[in-house]
Amino acid sequence: MQQKLPLTSSVVTAMPTTSIKVV
């Protein structure tokens, strides 16, 4: 999944809150 969306990994690191929202 990370390989398909490497950009997401960067966003999660910059804004962990976004990860919770996406999940």
Contact map, one row per residue, 1 for C-alpha under 8 A:
11111000000000000000000
11111101100000000000000
11111100000000000000000
11111100000000000000000
11111111100000000000000
01111111110000000000000
00001111111000000000000
01001111111100000000000
01001111111110000000000
00000111111111000000000
00000011111111110100000
00000001111111111110000
00000000111111110000000
00000000011111110000000
00000000001111111110000
00000000001111111111000
00000000000100111111100
00000000001100111111110
00000000000100111111111
00000000000000011111111
00000000000000001111111
00000000000000000111111
00000000000000000011111
